[in-house]
Amino acid sequence: MGKILTPGAKAPDFSLTREDGTQISLKSLRDSIIVLYFYPRADTPGCSREAIAFNGLRKQFEKAGAVILGVSADPVKAQGKFRDKYSLSFPLLSDETHKMLKAYGAWGKKSMYGKTFLGVHRITYLIDRNGKVAHVWPKVKVEGHAEDVLDAVRKL
């Protein structure tokens, strides 16, 4: 796995395609608080629960000045189907090259059922209005996570 960023670090810039085919970059979101959450795969049980939880709190995140971005290595088309299936109303970004995933320490070795493989680690970053990492959740447990992140956003 790449190195996980620490609070105070400058968030690496990125420009990725979202589920609707448009581009989003870190620079385009300056002056916003950014909730950047990485998930292993669209439309799997844990990833679906996490996305639904963030979506359910989206208006509260917006009221607190935060933008939610979900990122995985899934193709844009899969991200669009995921968005549509669960009526998600925040951007889902596709990083099929893994460049951005690696920059944020979210791509690396994983193991399941005795097999080792490369994949996306479930990590969330809170990035402040100055483009600095304010908080990191390196090993996310889905239940209650969106609420924990919202609490941290409100404290910024």
Backbone as CSV, one residue per row, in Angstrom:
resi,resn,N_x,N_y,N_z,CA_x,CA_y,CA_z,C_x,C_y,C_z
1,MET,0.850,-1.184,0.000,0.000,0.000,0.000,0.886,1.234,0.000
2,GLY,0.423,2.271,-0.688,1.137,3.534,-0.672,1.083,4.146,0.706
3,LYS,1.810,5.185,0.885,1.863,5.839,2.189,0.600,6.655,2.437
4,ILE,-0.025,6.414,3.576,-1.204,7.176,3.964,-0.757,8.564,4.399
5,LEU,-1.452,9.577,3.926,-1.121,10.956,4.273,-1.473,11.220,5.733
6,THR,-0.768,12.155,6.325,-1.017,12.498,7.722,-1.618,13.896,7.816
7,PRO,-2.325,14.183,8.899,-2.886,15.529,9.069,-1.800,16.590,8.945
8,GLY,-2.134,17.653,8.231,-1.193,18.741,7.984,-0.513,18.635,6.630
9,ALA,-0.521,17.437,6.029,0.094,17.250,4.715,-0.733,17.945,3.645
10,LYS,-0.053,18.391,2.606,-0.757,18.978,1.461,-1.413,17.837,0.694
11,ALA,-2.688,17.985,0.400,-3.407,16.960,-0.353,-2.907,16.954,-1.799
12,PRO,-2.518,15.786,-2.326,-2.054,15.721,-3.716,-3.155,16.139,-4.696
13,ASP,-2.773,16.916,-5.689,-3.744,17.346,-6.686,-4.177,16.149,-7.526
14,PHE,-5.339,16.239,-8.093,-5.847,15.192,-8.972,-6.846,15.806,-9.935
15,SER,-7.067,15.117,-11.027,-8.119,15.448,-11.973,-8.640,14.108,-12.473
16,LEU,-9.886,13.797,-12.125,-10.468,12.507,-12.478,-11.835,12.700,-13.133
17,THR,-12.236,11.673,-13.856,-13.546,11.677,-14.490,-14.565,11.136,-13.497
18,ARG,-15.684,11.834,-13.418,-16.750,11.385,-12.526,-17.761,10.564,-13.312
19,GLU,-18.743,10.053,-12.599,-19.716,9.125,-13.171,-20.521,9.700,-14.328
20,ASP,-20.602,11.020,-14.451,-21.363,11.626,-15.549,-20.477,12.028,-16.728
21,GLY,-19.180,11.677,-16.650,-18.249,11.953,-17.744,-17.517,13.275,-17.638
22,THR,-17.871,14.127,-16.675,-17.166,15.396,-16.496,-15.944,15.191,-15.606
23,GLN,-15.083,16.184,-15.603,-13.857,16.126,-14.812,-14.007,16.911,-13.504
24,ILE,-13.356,16.402,-12.470,-13.255,17.125,-11.194,-11.788,17.110,-10.792
25,SER,-11.307,18.267,-10.362,-9.930,18.348,-9.865,-9.956,18.926,-8.458
26,LEU,-8.891,18.689,-7.731,-8.782,19.270,-6.396,-8.791,20.792,-6.496
27,LYS,-8.100,21.321,-7.507,-8.037,22.773,-7.681,-9.420,23.389,-7.877
28,SER,-10.306,22.671,-8.554,-11.646,23.212,-8.815,-12.490,23.295,-7.547
29,LEU,-12.036,22.653,-6.490,-12.790,22.619,-5.237,-12.144,23.456,-4.138
30,ARG,-11.167,24.274,-4.507,-10.538,25.136,-3.506,-11.604,25.951,-2.793
31,ASP,-11.357,26.270,-1.561,-12.283,27.008,-0.705,-13.460,26.151,-0.239
32,SER,-13.398,24.845,-0.504,-14.408,23.917,0.016,-13.722,22.936,0.955
33,ILE,-14.475,22.455,1.905,-14.026,21.323,2.707,-14.371,20.089,1.887
34,ILE,-13.445,19.160,1.789,-13.653,17.983,0.946,-13.600,16.715,1.788
35,VAL,-14.643,15.912,1.666,-14.661,14.571,2.233,-14.313,13.658,1.063
36,LEU,-13.136,13.071,1.112,-12.631,12.226,0.037,-12.581,10.798,0.562
37,TYR,-13.540,9.994,0.118,-13.556,8.631,0.638,-13.309,7.629,-0.477
38,PHE,-12.458,6.666,-0.172,-12.064,5.629,-1.115,-12.788,4.343,-0.764
39,TYR,-13.332,3.691,-1.773,-14.064,2.448,-1.547,-13.612,1.397,-2.556
40,PRO,-13.600,0.131,-2.140,-13.060,-0.928,-2.991,-13.783,-1.165,-4.310
41,ARG,-15.117,-1.234,-4.280,-15.805,-1.575,-5.525,-17.276,-1.148,-5.485
42,ALA,-17.705,-0.506,-6.548,-19.086,-0.046,-6.655,-20.059,-1.210,-6.575
43,ASP,-21.157,-0.970,-5.891,-22.286,-1.889,-5.817,-21.976,-3.209,-5.103
44,THR,-21.035,-3.166,-4.170,-20.820,-4.308,-3.274,-21.469,-3.924,-1.944
45,PRO,-21.774,-4.903,-1.098,-22.547,-4.589,0.110,-21.978,-3.478,1.001
46,GLY,-20.706,-3.572,1.375,-20.115,-2.558,2.250,-20.023,-1.200,1.579
47,CYS,-19.645,-1.197,0.313,-19.508,0.069,-0.414,-20.866,0.725,-0.629
48,SER,-21.885,-0.092,-0.847,-23.240,0.445,-1.011,-23.731,1.064,0.297
49,ARG,-23.521,0.379,1.411,-23.949,0.925,2.706,-23.234,2.233,3.008
50,GLU,-21.940,2.295,2.703,-21.166,3.506,2.955,-21.684,4.664,2.093
51,ALA,-21.905,4.409,0.808,-22.390,5.452,-0.098,-23.777,5.941,0.325
52,ILE,-24.656,5.021,0.695,-26.007,5.389,1.131,-25.944,6.247,2.396
53,ALA,-25.034,5.897,3.308,-24.891,6.678,4.546,-24.421,8.107,4.246
54,PHE,-23.406,8.245,3.394,-22.947,9.592,3.033,-24.055,10.356,2.310
55,ASN,-24.753,9.690,1.410,-25.816,10.342,0.652,-26.941,10.824,1.575
56,GLY,-27.254,10.027,2.583,-28.310,10.397,3.525,-27.973,11.634,4.345
57,LEU,-26.683,11.900,4.511,-26.237,13.068,5.286,-25.732,14.207,4.391
58,ARG,-25.880,14.054,3.081,-25.315,15.014,2.130,-25.722,16.450,2.423
59,LYS,-26.981,16.696,2.698,-27.433,18.073,2.947,-26.786,18.649,4.198
60,GLN,-26.556,17.822,5.202,-25.882,18.296,6.409,-24.408,18.592,6.122
61,PHE,-23.776,17.760,5.281,-22.398,18.046,4.872,-22.351,19.371,4.113
62,GLU,-23.283,19.566,3.184,-23.314,20.806,2.402,-23.533,22.017,3.307
63,LYS,-24.421,21.893,4.274,-24.689,22.992,5.211,-23.424,23.360,5.989
64,ALA,-22.582,22.366,6.250,-21.325,22.592,6.960,-20.205,23.025,6.010
65,GLY,-20.512,23.178,4.711,-19.523,23.646,3.743,-18.677,22.564,3.116
66,ALA,-19.109,21.311,3.200,-18.303,20.201,2.700,-18.879,19.585,1.428
67,VAL,-17.972,19.131,0.579,-18.287,18.404,-0.642,-17.852,16.955,-0.428
68,ILE,-18.714,16.008,-0.790,-18.383,14.583,-0.670,-17.943,14.076,-2.035
69,LEU,-16.819,13.347,-2.068,-16.334,12.691,-3.288,-16.023,11.239,-2.958
70,GLY,-16.600,10.313,-3.706,-16.262,8.909,-3.577,-15.318,8.529,-4.699
71,VAL,-14.300,7.704,-4.399,-13.310,7.326,-5.405,-13.063,5.822,-5.354
72,SER,-13.053,5.203,-6.533,-12.652,3.799,-6.647,-11.959,3.607,-7.990
73,ALA,-11.507,2.399,-8.238,-10.844,2.082,-9.502,-11.849,1.598,-10.546
74,ASP,-13.128,1.625,-10.220,-14.157,1.185,-11.156,-14.207,2.096,-12.380
75,PRO,-14.596,1.547,-13.534,-14.766,2.384,-14.728,-15.910,3.383,-14.543
76,VAL,-15.877,4.440,-15.317,-16.892,5.491,-15.240,-18.302,4.898,-15.392
77,LYS,-18.478,3.988,-16.333,-19.787,3.389,-16.575,-20.316,2.680,-15.326
78,ALA,-19.454,1.947,-14.634,-19.862,1.257,-13.395,-20.235,2.267,-12.309
79,GLN,-19.496,3.377,-12.261,-19.808,4.422,-11.287,-21.188,5.018,-11.571
80,GLY,-21.498,5.212,-12.838,-22.802,5.749,-13.217,-23.940,4.805,-12.839
81,LYS,-23.755,3.525,-13.061,-24.779,2.541,-12.682,-24.970,2.522,-11.170
82,PHE,-23.862,2.623,-10.433,-23.899,2.649,-8.969,-24.688,3.874,-8.491
83,ARG,-24.367,5.029,-9.066,-25.079,6.267,-8.717,-26.574,6.124,-8.972
84,ASP,-26.917,5.622,-10.142,-28.325,5.504,-10.522,-29.071,4.498,-9.645
85,LYS,-28.460,3.367,-9.357,-29.114,2.321,-8.572,-29.518,2.816,-7.187
86,TYR,-28.651,3.631,-6.568,-28.900,4.101,-5.200,-29.268,5.591,-5.130
87,SER,-29.516,6.217,-6.278,-29.875,7.643,-6.338,-28.876,8.507,-5.566
88,LEU,-27.601,8.234,-5.780,-26.551,8.998,-5.094,-26.440,10.378,-5.720
89,SER,-26.274,11.383,-4.879,-26.261,12.754,-5.382,-24.949,13.476,-5.085
90,PHE,-23.867,12.728,-5.086,-22.539,13.328,-4.980,-21.641,12.634,-6.001
91,PRO,-20.538,13.266,-6.395,-19.681,12.705,-7.433,-18.984,11.406,-7.022
92,LEU,-18.932,10.472,-7.971,-18.172,9.236,-7.831,-17.080,9.287,-8.888
93,LEU,-15.832,9.275,-8.448,-14.703,9.450,-9.358,-14.059,8.108,-9.695
94,SER,-13.605,8.018,-10.938,-12.987,6.796,-11.439,-11.483,6.993,-11.600
95,ASP,-10.704,6.117,-10.973,-9.244,6.150,-11.129,-8.754,4.775,-11.585
96,GLU,-9.016,4.460,-12.837,-8.609,3.163,-13.379,-7.092,3.030,-13.493
97,THR,-6.366,4.150,-13.526,-4.899,4.100,-13.624,-4.245,3.893,-12.258
98,HIS,-4.998,4.127,-11.200,-4.559,4.004,-9.803,-3.572,5.088,-9.376
99,LYS,-3.317,6.065,-10.227,-2.354,7.117,-9.899,-2.785,7.911,-8.664
100,MET,-4.023,8.361,-8.650,-4.514,9.143,-7.518,-4.665,8.250,-6.289
101,LEU,-5.151,7.023,-6.485,-5.293,6.074,-5.378,-3.946,5.864,-4.686
102,LYS,-2.892,5.698,-5.470,-1.543,5.510,-4.903,-1.078,6.766,-4.171
103,ALA,-1.352,7.941,-4.734,-0.918,9.202,-4.120,-1.534,9.391,-2.733
104,TYR,-2.716,8.829,-2.531,-3.407,8.949,-1.249,-3.261,7.692,-0.383
105,GLY,-2.414,6.763,-0.795,-2.180,5.558,-0.008,-3.349,4.600,0.014
106,ALA,-4.234,4.702,-0.975,-5.440,3.875,-0.987,-5.345,2.662,-1.909
107,TRP,-4.220,2.473,-2.586,-4.041,1.324,-3.477,-2.896,0.471,-2.954
108,GLY,-3.133,-0.802,-2.818,-2.049,-1.671,-2.357,-2.502,-3.096,-2.152
109,LYS,-1.635,-3.871,-1.513,-1.903,-5.290,-1.274,-3.049,-5.463,-0.285
110,LYS,-3.877,-6.440,-0.610,-4.978,-6.831,0.263,-4.992,-8.356,0.294
111,SER,-5.653,-8.908,1.270,-5.801,-10.360,1.279,-7.204,-10.728,1.722
112,MET,-7.710,-11.796,1.106,-9.037,-12.291,1.429,-9.052,-13.788,1.131
113,TYR,-9.528,-14.532,2.095,-9.629,-15.989,1.949,-8.291,-16.616,1.549
114,GLY,-7.206,-16.097,2.115,-5.887,-16.649,1.869,-5.229,-16.205,0.577
115,LYS,-5.897,-15.383,-0.206,-5.327,-14.897,-1.457,-4.902,-13.445,-1.303
116,THR,-3.765,-13.108,-1.892,-3.254,-11.741,-1.868,-3.466,-11.127,-3.246
117,PHE,-3.898,-9.885,-3.263,-4.167,-9.188,-4.524,-4.021,-7.688,-4.296
118,LEU,-3.994,-6.920,-5.376,-3.946,-5.461,-5.289,-5.368,-4.921,-5.375
119,GLY,-5.645,-3.904,-4.563,-6.978,-3.325,-4.582,-7.040,-2.033,-3.796
120,VAL,-8.239,-1.485,-3.719,-8.482,-0.215,-3.042,-8.769,-0.461,-1.564
121,HIS,-8.082,0.285,-0.723,-8.308,0.240,0.721,-9.361,1.281,1.088
122,ARG,-10.199,0.944,2.044,-11.266,1.836,2.490,-10.661,2.874,3.449
123,ILE,-10.384,4.054,2.898,-9.762,5.160,3.638,-10.583,6.417,3.373
124,THR,-10.688,7.284,4.363,-11.352,8.575,4.161,-10.426,9.692,4.629
125,TYR,-10.385,10.757,3.825,-9.628,11.963,4.168,-10.589,13.138,4.269
126,LEU,-10.318,13.996,5.220,-11.000,15.274,5.329,-9.961,16.328,4.964
127,ILE,-10.250,17.084,3.904,-9.317,18.088,3.402,-9.912,19.470,3.676
128,ASP,-9.117,20.324,4.312,-9.632,21.649,4.680,-9.640,22.607,3.489
129,ARG,-10.125,23.817,3.726,-10.268,24.812,2.652,-8.929,25.251,2.067
130,ASN,-7.836,24.967,2.765,-6.506,25.328,2.278,-5.807,24.191,1.551
131,GLY,-6.527,23.090,1.333,-5.947,21.956,0.619,-5.051,21.086,1.476
132,LYS,-5.199,21.190,2.794,-4.397,20.376,3.720,-5.270,19.269,4.317
133,VAL,-4.630,18.140,4.586,-5.329,17.036,5.232,-5.620,17.437,6.675
134,ALA,-6.889,17.440,7.030,-7.296,17.807,8.391,-7.497,16.576,9.260
135,HIS,-7.937,15.468,8.652,-8.210,14.241,9.418,-8.125,13.052,8.469
136,VAL,-7.722,11.905,9.018,-7.618,10.674,8.232,-8.274,9.535,9.006
137,TRP,-9.066,8.746,8.291,-9.611,7.497,8.828,-8.979,6.396,7.980
138,PRO,-7.882,5.761,8.463,-7.132,4.823,7.631,-7.746,3.430,7.477
139,LYS,-8.557,3.005,8.395,-9.172,1.681,8.306,-10.645,1.813,8.661
140,VAL,-11.418,2.228,7.686,-12.820,2.564,7.900,-13.676,1.333,8.193
141,LYS,-14.470,1.462,9.225,-15.568,0.531,9.498,-16.815,1.286,9.050
142,VAL,-17.608,0.700,8.184,-18.707,1.406,7.537,-19.752,1.931,8.521
143,GLU,-20.153,1.107,9.468,-21.226,1.513,10.382,-20.807,2.733,11.213
144,GLY,-21.577,3.811,11.109,-21.325,5.030,11.874,-20.243,5.932,11.306
145,HIS,-19.603,5.507,10.211,-18.481,6.281,9.670,-18.923,7.649,9.133
146,ALA,-19.978,7.688,8.346,-20.424,8.969,7.775,-20.742,9.971,8.881
147,GLU,-21.333,9.495,9.965,-21.659,10.364,11.098,-20.385,10.890,11.762
148,ASP,-19.361,10.034,11.898,-18.081,10.462,12.474,-17.425,11.535,11.616
149,VAL,-17.483,11.345,10.295,-16.885,12.318,9.379,-17.645,13.649,9.453
150,LEU,-18.970,13.603,9.503,-19.762,14.821,9.620,-19.418,15.577,10.902
151,ASP,-19.230,14.859,11.984,-18.852,15.483,13.263,-17.500,16.202,13.111
152,ALA,-16.549,15.567,12.423,-15.230,16.186,12.205,-15.344,17.413,11.309
153,VAL,-16.196,17.359,10.293,-16.397,18.516,9.404,-16.921,19.697,10.213
154,ARG,-17.867,19.436,11.086,-18.465,20.517,11.877,-17.465,21.166,12.827
155,LYS,-16.386,20.459,13.164,-15.381,20.999,14.071,-14.314,21.813,13.362
156,LEU,-14.317,21.794,12.038,-13.310,22.576,11.290,-13.644,24.061,11.313
